[in-house]
Amino acid sequence: MALALAAFLLALLLLPLLAPLANRPRLCAVPSALLVLALLAGAALAARALSTGAPATLDLSAWSPVAQAAPFAFTLTLDRLGAFFLLLLCAAAAPVALYAHAYLQRHYAGWRRAVLWALLPLFLLSMALVLAASTGFAFFFGWELMTLLSAAAMLLDGDSPERRHNTYIYLVMMHAAAACVLAAFLLFLSRAPALDFASLRAAAAAMPPALRNVAFALALLGFGAKAGLVPVHLWLPKAHPIAPTPVSALMSGVMLKTAVYGMLRFGFDLLGPGPAAWGYALIAAGAVSGVLGVLYALGENDLKRLLAYSSIENLGIIFLALGAALVLQAHHAPVWAALALLAALLHSFNHALFKSLLFLGAGAVGDATHTVALSELGGLQRRMPFTGALVLLGCLALVGLPLTNGFVGEWLAFRGFLAGAAAGAPVLPLLAGVLALIGGLSAACFANLYGAAFLGRPRSPAAAAAVEAPRTMRAGMAALAALCLLVGIAPGFLLRPLARLAAGLLPGAPPLLPAPAAALAVLLPRLALALALAAAAALALRSRRSLGARRSPTWACGQPALTPRMQYTAAAFSEPLRTVFARVYRADRRLELLPQGEAWFPAAVAYHSIRTTSFERSFYRPAVQAIVNFARRLGRLQTGNVQMYLASIFLALIALLVLMRLA
């Protein structure tokens, strides 16, 4: 196992050396093929470690003199928790790597293509290091590398001021989140001899409750920012849309799950299940993120930004289930806590699949039409039938319809929430209503997405001239769609090892499937078989009947013919819901009158409306303005007087000595 883990990581490390082959016509498929093979081998390794529970350990400290010191030990251990998330990474990334072959050949050339092919395996390697790390130094090495590599990929598509600004926001927020997580780890140092995870587990038992609460709060803030939870979500809708499509799919489908992994590793494994207050904090963050994330997505016209906001919604659902697991464990209901944790883990895996599929579908649409604005699309189902069918399946999975993987995770979350009343946590059943609200809004959002992009008539010449995506792009999307159906129809193969994983994270939980999950694992294959037989019978019956069809033009309300301007737009479809939740959508509006001759008779009226999120307007802008004002006032101290500077240093030294004396 250790040798297999070393071979997998070494393959990801060495694959960038083959990036120049991407620019050679006869060898351009080699980097993609080798990356797919490496990821399939990694998936096999992760599946074996998840099923057997036997950890694989690699001590890389000997390779670096600095790492031999205790704080800088670099050790990797792939246990059940890390193996599950490594399986998630490989299952989502292998189809993305297959898709990337044709996508990068069509959109990049020369050194940009080679650099992006080098960044992809390194980005995957950084996430694999995070998932396999068993020391604080190894964890943060992978964590920071993951941020820097993804930021580098964002800048490959251009160097516009807006792109630099969005990348800067991403880097600032990710480093601030990393500082919070690092501070949470450093709180252990007073009781732990080193930052390896075994020492941290032992030290957590001796930590006072107040210190444990502070560590958990810092971890929630840091990992919550990485997950894009509201209100520390500002970076996510700015960063994901500007990255190349394969990188966007990996960021949303996989990178966000490293934050879920970090929260599980820190809050459930290292600290151990804590008080119910920890669970309620996760529930509050998840509920706000789930509702506001889908509302922000509902008002979006940009397809990739819509999917980015939808990721906030789905991470909110995952954190809702994590919080419910902590609350149920605190109320001594380990079986129901295991069910809620099972829902969180499974929905993490499901989101990696269907969100990667949807981002790849958005990339295929952008490749065919040169735009991802819903107002410029329409009628793509006829022009791109294969891509349209796969995107439809991804939408169905995201809204949680039966026989798709999204249904299984959300159904288990519902059952876990409803069990809260019997377990003595009466707040939890209310979460079923929150999840129902999120599901209903999500259904409206993705009906809007699919209808505006693929149904109706083309709204632009580019949409009317769209062609189907290349074969390897379709193959990557088809692989993800097949996995969505496989998990939705036969979830038992994944639920059983996850039950053993949940039992290891929750003391007292049995390593067997809870009754609702076991029933679902048996019922769904039978339901799928019955529906397949019914569909086959219906097709056979229809083939025996010659049902005549008569075509006639659609009535156009007295107009000679239908035009694209007569159909619903995405904005019109979502307008009723945006009106109901008007306080969430606070637009910056500006009216300009362009006079001609007399001021009372303008030649034209220009109306500008830029939608901003409620948190951006009420939280971030005042905070940034306060910092700027403080910096300006602080700048007045720069008088150029040396005596003033010496006096300031002297006073600061005296204040520091007094503070240390009081402490």
C-alpha positions as CSV (number, residue, x, y, z in Angstrom):
1,M,0.0,0.0,0.0
2,A,2.8,2.4,0.9
3,L,4.6,1.6,-2.3
4,A,1.4,2.1,-4.3
5,L,0.8,5.5,-2.7
6,A,4.4,6.6,-3.4
7,A,4.1,5.5,-7.0
8,F,0.8,7.4,-7.5
9,L,2.3,10.7,-6.0
10,L,5.5,10.3,-8.0
11,A,3.5,9.9,-11.2
12,L,1.7,13.1,-10.5
13,L,5.0,14.8,-9.7
14,L,6.7,13.6,-12.9
15,L,3.8,14.0,-15.4
16,P,4.5,17.8,-15.9
17,L,7.8,16.8,-17.6
18,L,5.7,15.5,-20.4
19,A,3.8,18.8,-20.9
20,P,5.8,19.8,-24.0
21,L,4.3,16.8,-25.8
22,A,0.9,18.5,-25.8
23,N,2.2,20.8,-28.6
24,R,3.3,17.9,-30.9
25,P,0.4,16.7,-33.1
26,R,1.3,13.0,-33.0
27,L,2.0,12.9,-29.3
28,C,-0.5,15.4,-27.9
29,A,-2.7,12.7,-26.4
30,V,0.1,11.2,-24.3
31,P,-0.1,13.6,-21.3
32,S,-3.9,13.2,-21.1
33,A,-3.8,9.4,-21.4
34,L,-1.0,9.0,-18.8
35,L,-2.8,11.3,-16.4
36,V,-6.1,9.4,-16.7
37,L,-4.2,6.1,-16.1
38,A,-2.5,7.5,-13.0
39,L,-5.8,8.7,-11.6
40,L,-7.4,5.3,-12.3
41,A,-4.6,3.7,-10.4
42,G,-5.1,6.2,-7.6
43,A,-8.8,5.4,-7.5
44,A,-8.0,1.7,-7.1
45,L,-5.5,2.4,-4.3
46,A,-8.1,4.6,-2.5
47,A,-10.9,2.0,-2.9
48,R,-8.7,-0.7,-1.4
49,A,-7.6,1.5,1.5
50,L,-11.3,2.5,2.1
51,S,-12.6,-1.0,2.1
52,T,-9.8,-2.7,4.1
53,G,-9.0,0.2,6.5
54,A,-5.3,-0.6,6.4
55,P,-3.4,2.7,6.4
56,A,-0.5,3.3,4.1
57,T,2.3,5.4,5.6
58,L,5.2,7.3,3.9
59,D,7.8,9.2,5.9
60,L,9.4,11.7,3.6
61,S,11.3,13.6,6.3
62,A,14.6,11.9,5.4
63,W,14.5,13.6,2.0
64,S,14.9,17.1,3.6
65,P,17.2,18.1,6.4
66,V,14.7,20.8,7.5
67,A,11.9,18.3,7.6
68,Q,13.8,16.1,10.1
69,A,13.0,18.7,12.9
70,A,9.8,17.8,14.8
71,P,7.7,20.8,13.7
72,F,8.6,20.2,10.1
73,A,8.1,16.4,9.9
74,F,6.7,15.4,6.5
75,T,4.8,12.2,6.9
76,L,1.9,10.9,4.8
77,T,-0.7,8.4,6.1
78,L,-3.6,7.3,3.9
79,D,-6.3,6.2,6.4
80,R,-10.0,5.5,5.7
81,L,-11.0,9.2,5.8
82,G,-8.2,10.3,3.5
83,A,-8.8,7.3,1.2
84,F,-12.5,8.3,0.7
85,F,-11.6,11.8,-0.3
86,L,-8.8,10.5,-2.5
87,L,-11.3,8.2,-4.2
88,L,-13.5,11.3,-4.7
89,L,-10.6,13.2,-6.2
90,C,-9.6,10.5,-8.7
91,A,-13.2,9.6,-9.7
92,A,-13.9,13.3,-10.6
93,A,-10.5,14.2,-12.0
94,A,-10.1,11.2,-14.4
95,P,-13.0,12.3,-16.7
96,V,-11.9,15.9,-16.4
97,A,-8.4,14.9,-17.6
98,L,-10.0,13.1,-20.6
99,Y,-12.1,16.1,-21.4
100,A,-9.1,18.4,-21.1
101,H,-7.3,16.8,-24.0
102,A,-9.6,18.3,-26.7
103,Y,-10.5,21.4,-24.7
104,L,-6.9,22.5,-24.3
105,Q,-6.0,21.7,-27.9
106,R,-8.9,24.0,-29.1
107,H,-8.4,26.9,-26.7
108,Y,-4.6,27.1,-26.0
109,A,-1.4,26.9,-28.0
110,G,2.3,27.1,-27.4
111,W,3.6,27.7,-24.0
112,R,0.1,28.4,-22.5
113,R,-1.0,24.8,-23.4
114,A,2.2,23.3,-22.0
115,V,2.0,25.3,-18.8
116,L,-1.6,24.3,-18.2
117,W,-0.8,20.7,-18.8
118,A,2.0,21.0,-16.2
119,L,-0.3,22.7,-13.7
120,L,-3.1,20.1,-13.9
121,P,-1.2,17.1,-12.4
122,L,0.6,19.4,-9.9
123,F,-2.8,20.8,-8.8
124,L,-4.0,17.3,-8.3
125,L,-0.8,16.4,-6.4
126,S,-1.3,19.3,-4.0
127,M,-4.8,18.1,-3.1
128,A,-3.6,14.5,-2.7
129,L,-0.9,15.7,-0.3
130,V,-3.6,17.5,1.8
131,L,-5.7,14.3,1.9
132,A,-2.8,12.0,2.8
133,A,-0.9,14.3,5.2
134,S,-0.5,13.1,8.8
135,T,1.6,16.1,10.1
136,G,0.8,19.8,10.2
137,F,3.7,20.7,8.0
138,A,2.8,18.3,5.2
139,F,-0.9,19.5,5.4
140,F,0.0,23.1,5.0
141,F,2.6,22.5,2.3
142,G,-0.1,20.9,0.2
143,W,-2.7,23.5,1.3
144,E,-0.7,26.5,0.2
145,L,0.5,24.8,-3.0
146,M,-3.1,24.1,-3.9
147,T,-4.0,27.8,-3.6
148,L,-1.0,29.0,-5.6
149,L,-1.3,26.5,-8.4
150,S,-5.0,27.3,-8.9
151,A,-4.3,31.0,-8.9
152,A,-1.6,30.5,-11.5
153,A,-4.2,28.7,-13.7
154,M,-6.6,31.6,-13.5
155,L,-4.1,34.0,-14.9
156,L,-3.4,31.9,-18.0
157,D,-6.5,33.1,-19.8
158,G,-5.4,36.8,-19.8
159,D,-4.1,39.6,-17.7
160,S,-7.0,42.1,-17.6
161,P,-7.5,44.3,-14.5
162,E,-10.7,42.5,-13.6
163,R,-8.9,39.1,-13.7
164,R,-6.0,40.4,-11.6
165,H,-8.5,41.9,-9.1
166,N,-10.5,38.6,-8.8
167,T,-7.3,36.6,-8.4
168,Y,-6.0,39.0,-5.8
169,I,-9.2,38.6,-3.8
170,Y,-8.9,34.8,-4.1
171,L,-5.3,34.8,-2.8
172,V,-6.0,37.2,0.1
173,M,-9.0,35.3,1.3
174,M,-7.3,31.9,0.9
175,H,-4.2,33.0,2.9
176,A,-6.4,34.5,5.6
177,A,-8.3,31.2,5.8
178,A,-5.0,29.3,6.0
179,A,-3.9,31.6,8.8
180,C,-7.0,30.7,10.8
181,V,-6.4,27.0,10.3
182,L,-2.8,27.3,11.2
183,A,-3.7,29.2,14.4
184,A,-6.1,26.4,15.2
185,F,-3.3,23.8,14.9
186,L,-0.8,25.9,16.9
187,L,-3.2,26.0,19.9
188,F,-2.2,22.3,20.4
189,L,1.5,23.1,20.8
190,S,1.2,23.8,24.5
191,R,0.2,20.2,25.1
192,A,1.6,18.4,22.1
193,P,5.3,17.7,21.5
194,A,4.9,17.9,17.7
195,L,2.3,18.7,15.0
196,D,1.8,15.1,13.9
197,F,-1.9,14.0,14.0
198,A,-1.3,11.3,16.6
199,S,0.2,13.8,19.1
200,L,-2.7,16.2,18.3
201,R,-5.3,13.6,19.1
202,A,-3.6,12.8,22.4
203,A,-3.3,16.5,23.3
204,A,-7.0,17.3,22.5
205,A,-8.1,15.2,25.5
206,A,-6.2,17.4,27.9
207,M,-7.2,20.7,26.4
208,P,-9.7,22.8,28.5
209,P,-13.2,23.3,26.9
210,A,-12.6,27.0,26.3
211,L,-9.4,26.3,24.3
212,R,-11.1,23.5,22.3
213,N,-14.0,25.9,21.5
214,V,-11.5,28.5,20.2
215,A,-9.7,25.9,18.1
216,F,-13.0,24.7,16.6
217,A,-14.1,28.3,15.8
218,L,-10.8,29.0,14.1
219,A,-11.1,25.8,12.1
220,L,-14.7,26.6,11.1
221,L,-13.7,30.1,9.9
222,G,-10.7,28.8,7.9
223,F,-12.2,25.7,6.4
224,G,-15.5,27.5,5.9
225,A,-13.8,30.2,3.8
226,K,-12.1,27.5,1.7
227,A,-15.6,25.9,1.2
228,G,-17.1,29.2,0.3
229,L,-19.6,29.4,3.1
230,V,-21.5,32.7,3.6
231,P,-20.3,35.3,4.5
232,V,-16.7,34.3,3.6
233,H,-17.7,33.3,0.1
234,L,-16.8,36.4,-1.8
235,W,-13.9,34.8,-3.6
236,L,-15.8,31.8,-5.0
237,P,-18.0,33.4,-7.7
238,K,-15.1,35.6,-8.7
239,A,-12.5,32.8,-9.0
240,H,-14.3,29.8,-10.5
241,P,-15.6,31.5,-13.7
242,I,-12.3,32.9,-14.7
243,A,-10.3,29.7,-14.5
244,P,-10.0,27.3,-17.5
245,T,-13.0,24.9,-17.7
246,P,-11.0,21.8,-16.5
247,V,-9.6,23.8,-13.6
248,S,-13.0,25.2,-12.7
249,A,-14.4,21.7,-12.6
250,L,-11.6,20.6,-10.3
251,M,-11.9,23.6,-8.1
252,S,-15.6,23.3,-7.6
253,G,-15.9,19.5,-7.7
254,V,-12.7,18.6,-5.8
255,M,-10.9,21.5,-4.2
256,L,-13.9,22.6,-2.1
257,K,-14.1,19.0,-0.7
258,T,-10.6,19.5,0.8
259,A,-12.3,22.0,3.1
260,V,-15.0,19.4,4.1
261,Y,-12.1,16.9,4.6
262,G,-10.3,19.5,6.8
263,M,-13.4,20.1,8.9
264,L,-13.9,16.3,9.4
265,R,-10.3,15.7,10.2
266,F,-10.1,18.6,12.7
267,G,-13.6,18.7,14.2
268,F,-14.3,14.9,14.3
269,D,-10.9,13.2,14.3
270,L,-8.4,15.4,16.0
271,L,-10.6,17.3,18.5
272,G,-13.1,14.4,18.7
273,P,-16.9,15.0,18.6
274,G,-17.6,18.0,20.8
275,P,-20.6,19.7,22.4
276,A,-23.9,20.3,20.6
277,A,-22.9,24.0,20.2
278,W,-20.3,23.0,17.6
279,G,-23.0,21.3,15.6
280,Y,-25.4,24.2,15.8
281,A,-22.6,26.5,14.5
282,L,-22.1,24.3,11.5
283,I,-25.9,24.1,11.0
284,A,-26.2,27.9,11.1
285,A,-23.4,28.4,8.5
286,G,-24.8,25.6,6.3
287,A,-28.4,26.9,6.4
288,V,-27.4,30.5,5.5
289,S,-25.0,29.3,2.8
290,G,-27.5,26.8,1.3
291,V,-30.4,29.3,1.0
292,L,-28.4,32.4,-0.1
293,G,-26.2,30.3,-2.4
294,V,-29.2,29.1,-4.4
295,L,-30.8,32.5,-4.4
296,Y,-27.7,34.1,-5.8
297,A,-27.5,31.4,-8.4
298,L,-31.1,32.0,-9.4
299,G,-30.4,35.6,-10.3
300,E,-27.3,34.9,-12.4
301,N,-27.1,35.3,-16.2
302,D,-23.5,34.0,-16.4
303,L,-23.6,30.1,-16.6
304,K,-20.3,29.6,-14.8
305,R,-21.1,32.1,-12.0
306,L,-24.4,30.4,-11.6
307,L,-22.7,27.0,-11.1
308,A,-20.2,28.7,-8.7
309,Y,-23.0,30.0,-6.5
310,S,-24.7,26.6,-6.7
311,S,-21.5,25.1,-5.2
312,I,-22.1,27.4,-2.2
313,E,-25.6,25.9,-1.9
314,N,-24.3,22.3,-2.0
315,L,-21.5,23.0,0.5
316,G,-24.2,24.4,2.7
317,I,-26.2,21.2,2.6
318,I,-23.0,19.2,3.5
319,F,-22.3,21.4,6.5
320,L,-26.0,21.1,7.5
321,A,-25.5,17.3,7.7
322,L,-22.2,17.6,9.5
323,G,-23.8,19.8,12.1
324,A,-26.7,17.4,12.5
325,A,-24.2,14.6,13.1
326,L,-22.5,16.5,15.9
327,V,-25.8,17.5,17.5
328,L,-27.1,13.9,17.4
329,Q,-23.8,12.6,18.8
330,A,-24.0,15.1,21.6
331,H,-27.6,13.8,22.4
332,H,-26.3,10.2,22.6
333,A,-27.9,9.0,19.3
334,P,-24.9,7.5,17.6
335,V,-26.9,5.6,15.0
336,W,-28.7,8.7,13.7
337,A,-25.5,10.7,14.0
338,A,-23.9,8.1,11.7
339,L,-26.8,8.5,9.3
340,A,-26.3,12.3,9.1
341,L,-22.5,11.9,8.7
342,L,-23.2,9.3,6.0
343,A,-25.4,11.8,4.2
344,A,-22.6,14.5,4.4
345,L,-19.9,12.1,3.0
346,L,-22.1,10.8,0.2
347,H,-23.3,14.2,-0.8
348,S,-19.7,15.4,-1.0
349,F,-18.9,12.5,-3.4
350,N,-22.1,13.2,-5.4
351,H,-21.4,16.9,-5.7
352,A,-17.9,16.2,-7.0
353,L,-19.5,14.2,-9.8
354,F,-22.5,16.2,-10.9
355,K,-20.9,19.7,-10.4
356,S,-17.8,18.6,-12.4
357,L,-20.2,17.4,-15.1
358,L,-22.1,20.7,-15.2
359,F,-18.9,22.7,-15.4
360,L,-17.6,20.6,-18.2
361,G,-21.0,21.1,-19.9
362,A,-20.7,24.8,-19.5
363,G,-17.2,24.6,-21.1
364,A,-18.7,22.7,-24.0
365,V,-21.4,25.4,-24.4
366,G,-18.8,28.1,-24.3
367,D,-16.6,26.3,-26.8
368,A,-19.5,26.0,-29.3
369,T,-21.1,29.4,-28.8
370,H,-18.1,31.6,-27.5
371,T,-20.4,32.8,-24.7
372,V,-21.8,31.5,-21.4
373,A,-24.4,34.2,-21.0
374,L,-27.9,32.6,-20.7
375,S,-29.4,35.6,-22.5
376,E,-27.4,34.8,-25.6
377,L,-28.1,31.0,-25.7
378,G,-31.2,28.9,-26.5
379,G,-32.1,26.1,-28.8
380,L,-28.8,24.2,-28.1
381,Q,-30.6,20.8,-27.6
382,R,-31.0,20.5,-31.3
383,R,-27.5,21.6,-32.1
384,M,-25.8,19.7,-29.3
385,P,-28.1,16.8,-28.4
386,F,-25.4,14.7,-26.6
387,T,-24.1,17.6,-24.5
388,G,-27.7,18.7,-23.8
389,A,-28.7,15.2,-22.5
390,L,-25.7,15.0,-20.2
391,V,-26.2,18.5,-18.8
392,L,-29.9,17.6,-18.2
393,L,-28.8,14.5,-16.3
394,G,-26.4,16.7,-14.2
395,C,-29.2,19.1,-13.5
396,L,-31.5,16.3,-12.4
397,A,-28.8,15.0,-10.1
398,L,-28.2,18.4,-8.6
399,V,-31.8,18.9,-7.7
400,G,-32.0,15.4,-6.2
401,L,-34.5,13.5,-8.3
402,P,-34.7,9.7,-7.7
403,L,-32.3,7.4,-9.6
404,T,-29.7,10.0,-9.6
405,N,-26.9,10.3,-7.0
406,G,-28.1,13.6,-5.7
407,F,-31.3,11.9,-4.4
408,V,-29.5,9.4,-2.2
409,G,-27.5,11.9,-0.2
410,E,-30.3,14.4,0.3
411,W,-32.8,11.7,1.3
412,L,-30.4,10.4,4.0
413,A,-30.0,14.0,5.2
414,F,-33.8,14.3,5.4
415,R,-34.0,11.2,7.5
416,G,-31.2,12.3,9.8
417,F,-32.9,15.7,10.4
418,L,-36.3,14.1,11.1
419,A,-34.6,11.8,13.6
420,G,-33.6,14.8,15.7
421,A,-37.0,15.0,17.5
422,A,-36.8,11.4,18.8
423,A,-33.2,12.0,19.9
424,G,-34.1,15.1,21.9
425,A,-32.9,17.7,19.5
426,P,-36.2,19.4,18.4
427,V,-34.4,22.0,16.2
428,L,-33.2,19.4,13.7
429,P,-36.6,18.6,12.2
430,L,-36.8,22.2,11.1
431,L,-33.7,21.6,8.9
432,A,-35.9,19.3,6.8
433,G,-37.9,22.5,5.9
434,V,-34.7,24.4,5.2
435,L,-33.5,21.5,2.9
436,A,-36.9,21.4,1.2
437,L,-36.7,25.2,0.5
438,I,-33.2,24.8,-0.9
439,G,-34.4,21.9,-3.1
440,G,-37.3,23.8,-4.4
441,L,-35.3,26.9,-5.2
442,S,-32.6,24.7,-6.8
443,A,-35.2,23.0,-9.0
444,A,-36.4,26.4,-10.2
445,C,-32.8,27.6,-10.8
446,F,-31.8,24.6,-12.9
447,A,-35.0,24.4,-14.8
448,N,-34.2,28.0,-15.7
449,L,-30.7,27.1,-16.7
450,Y,-31.6,24.2,-18.9
451,G,-34.6,25.9,-20.4
452,A,-32.8,29.1,-21.2
453,A,-29.7,27.4,-22.6
454,F,-31.0,24.3,-24.4
455,L,-34.7,24.8,-25.1
456,G,-36.6,27.3,-27.2
457,R,-35.0,29.0,-30.1
458,P,-31.5,30.5,-30.5
459,R,-31.2,34.0,-29.1
460,S,-28.0,34.8,-31.0
461,P,-26.3,33.8,-34.3
462,A,-23.6,32.0,-32.4
463,A,-26.1,29.8,-30.6
464,A,-27.8,29.1,-34.0
465,A,-24.5,27.9,-35.4
466,A,-23.3,25.8,-32.5
467,V,-21.9,22.3,-33.1
468,E,-21.5,19.3,-30.9
469,A,-18.5,19.1,-28.6
470,P,-15.5,16.9,-29.7
471,R,-15.4,13.2,-28.8
472,T,-13.0,13.3,-25.9
473,M,-15.0,16.2,-24.3
474,R,-18.2,14.2,-24.7
475,A,-16.4,11.1,-23.3
476,G,-15.4,12.9,-20.2
477,M,-18.9,14.2,-19.6
478,A,-20.4,10.8,-20.3
479,A,-18.1,9.1,-17.7
480,L,-19.2,11.5,-15.0
481,A,-22.9,11.1,-16.0
482,A,-22.5,7.3,-15.8
483,L,-21.1,7.6,-12.3
484,C,-24.0,9.8,-11.3
485,L,-26.4,7.1,-12.5
486,L,-24.4,4.2,-10.9
487,V,-24.3,5.8,-7.5
488,G,-28.0,6.8,-7.8
489,I,-29.2,3.3,-8.8
490,A,-26.8,1.1,-6.7
491,P,-25.5,3.2,-3.8
492,G,-24.8,0.2,-1.6
493,F,-21.2,-0.3,-2.9
494,L,-20.3,3.1,-1.6
495,L,-22.6,3.2,1.5
496,R,-21.2,0.1,3.2
497,P,-17.5,1.3,3.4
498,L,-18.8,4.8,4.4
499,A,-20.7,3.2,7.3
500,R,-17.4,1.8,8.6
501,L,-15.8,5.2,8.1
502,A,-18.6,7.0,10.0
503,A,-18.2,4.4,12.9
504,G,-14.5,5.3,13.1
505,L,-15.3,9.1,13.4
506,L,-18.2,8.8,15.9
507,P,-17.6,6.8,19.1
508,G,-20.4,4.3,19.7
509,A,-21.7,4.2,16.2
510,P,-22.1,0.7,14.8
511,P,-20.1,-0.2,11.6
512,L,-23.3,-1.3,9.9
513,L,-25.6,0.6,7.6
514,P,-28.4,2.4,9.4
515,A,-31.8,1.1,8.5
516,P,-32.9,3.9,6.1
517,A,-29.6,3.6,4.2
518,A,-29.8,-0.2,4.0
519,A,-33.4,0.0,2.8
520,L,-32.5,2.6,0.1
521,A,-29.6,0.4,-1.1
522,V,-32.0,-2.4,-1.7
523,L,-35.0,-0.4,-3.0
524,L,-33.3,1.8,-5.6
525,P,-31.9,-1.1,-7.9
526,R,-35.3,-2.7,-7.9
527,L,-37.0,0.6,-8.7
528,A,-34.5,1.2,-11.6
529,L,-35.2,-2.3,-12.9
530,A,-38.9,-1.8,-12.8
531,L,-38.7,1.5,-14.6
532,A,-36.4,0.1,-17.2
533,L,-38.8,-2.8,-17.9
534,A,-41.8,-0.3,-18.0
535,A,-39.8,1.9,-20.5
536,A,-39.0,-1.1,-22.7
537,A,-42.6,-2.3,-22.7
538,A,-43.8,1.3,-23.6
539,L,-41.3,1.4,-26.5
540,A,-42.3,-2.0,-27.8
541,L,-46.0,-1.0,-27.6
542,R,-45.3,2.2,-29.4
543,S,-43.3,0.4,-32.2
544,R,-46.3,-1.8,-32.8
545,R,-48.6,1.1,-33.2
546,S,-48.1,3.5,-36.1
547,L,-49.0,6.7,-34.4
548,G,-49.4,9.4,-37.0
549,A,-48.0,12.8,-36.3
550,R,-49.1,16.0,-38.0
551,R,-46.9,19.1,-37.9
552,S,-48.4,22.5,-37.9
553,P,-46.9,26.0,-37.1
554,T,-47.2,27.2,-33.5
555,W,-49.8,30.0,-32.9
556,A,-47.9,33.3,-32.5
557,C,-50.7,35.4,-31.0
558,G,-51.6,36.8,-34.5
559,Q,-48.0,37.4,-35.5
560,P,-46.8,35.9,-38.8
561,A,-44.2,33.7,-37.1
562,L,-42.5,33.0,-33.8
563,T,-39.3,35.0,-33.2
564,P,-36.6,34.4,-30.5
565,R,-37.7,37.7,-28.8
566,M,-41.1,36.2,-27.9
567,Q,-39.7,33.5,-25.7
568,Y,-39.0,33.7,-22.0
569,T,-35.5,34.8,-20.9
570,A,-33.7,33.5,-17.9
571,A,-34.2,36.8,-16.2
572,A,-38.0,36.7,-16.9
573,F,-38.3,33.2,-15.6
574,S,-36.6,34.0,-12.3
575,E,-38.2,37.4,-11.8
576,P,-41.1,36.2,-9.5
577,L,-38.7,34.6,-7.1
578,R,-36.3,37.5,-7.3
579,T,-39.2,39.8,-6.4
580,V,-40.1,37.7,-3.4
581,F,-36.5,37.7,-2.1
582,A,-35.8,41.3,-3.2
583,R,-33.7,42.1,-0.2
584,V,-31.2,39.5,-1.2
585,Y,-30.7,41.2,-4.6
586,R,-29.7,44.8,-4.0
587,A,-28.6,46.2,-7.3
588,D,-26.5,49.3,-7.9
589,R,-28.6,51.4,-10.2
590,R,-27.7,54.5,-12.2
591,L,-29.7,56.5,-14.6
592,E,-28.0,58.7,-17.2
593,L,-29.8,61.2,-19.5
594,L,-27.9,62.1,-22.6
595,P,-29.2,65.6,-23.6
596,Q,-29.5,66.9,-27.1
597,G,-30.4,70.5,-27.5
598,E,-32.8,71.3,-24.7
599,A,-32.2,69.6,-21.3
600,W,-35.9,68.6,-21.1
601,F,-35.8,66.5,-24.2
602,P,-32.9,63.9,-23.8
603,A,-31.7,62.1,-26.9
604,A,-31.3,58.8,-25.0
605,V,-31.6,57.3,-21.6
606,A,-29.0,54.9,-20.3
607,Y,-29.9,52.7,-17.4
608,H,-27.2,50.7,-15.6
609,S,-28.1,48.0,-13.0
610,I,-25.3,45.9,-11.5
611,R,-26.5,43.3,-9.1
612,T,-24.5,42.8,-5.9
613,T,-25.1,40.3,-3.2
614,S,-26.5,41.4,0.1
615,F,-23.3,40.5,2.0
616,E,-21.1,42.2,-0.4
617,R,-23.0,45.5,0.0
618,S,-23.7,45.3,3.7
619,F,-20.5,43.6,5.0
620,Y,-17.5,43.7,2.7
621,R,-17.8,47.3,1.4
622,P,-18.2,48.9,4.8
623,A,-15.3,46.8,6.1
624,V,-13.0,47.7,3.3
625,Q,-13.9,51.3,3.5
626,A,-13.2,51.3,7.3
627,I,-9.8,49.8,6.7
628,V,-9.0,52.3,4.0
629,N,-10.1,55.2,6.3
630,F,-7.9,53.8,9.1
631,A,-5.0,53.5,6.8
632,R,-5.4,57.1,5.7
633,R,-5.4,58.3,9.3
634,L,-2.4,56.2,10.1
635,G,-0.6,57.7,7.2
636,R,-0.7,61.1,9.0
637,L,2.0,59.7,11.3
638,Q,4.4,59.7,8.4
639,T,5.6,63.2,9.1
640,G,9.3,62.6,8.1
641,N,10.4,63.7,11.6
642,V,12.9,61.2,13.0
643,Q,12.2,62.3,16.6
644,M,8.5,61.4,16.1
645,Y,9.4,58.0,14.8
646,L,11.8,57.3,17.7
647,A,9.1,58.4,20.2
648,S,6.5,56.1,18.6
649,I,8.9,53.1,18.8
650,F,9.7,53.9,22.4
651,L,6.0,54.2,23.4
652,A,5.2,50.9,21.5
653,L,8.0,49.1,23.4
654,I,6.8,50.4,26.8
655,A,3.2,49.3,25.9
656,L,4.5,45.8,24.9
657,L,6.5,45.4,28.1
658,V,3.5,46.4,30.2
659,L,1.3,44.0,28.4
660,M,3.8,41.1,28.8
661,R,4.1,42.0,32.5
662,L,0.3,41.9,33.0
663,A,0.1,38.5,31.1
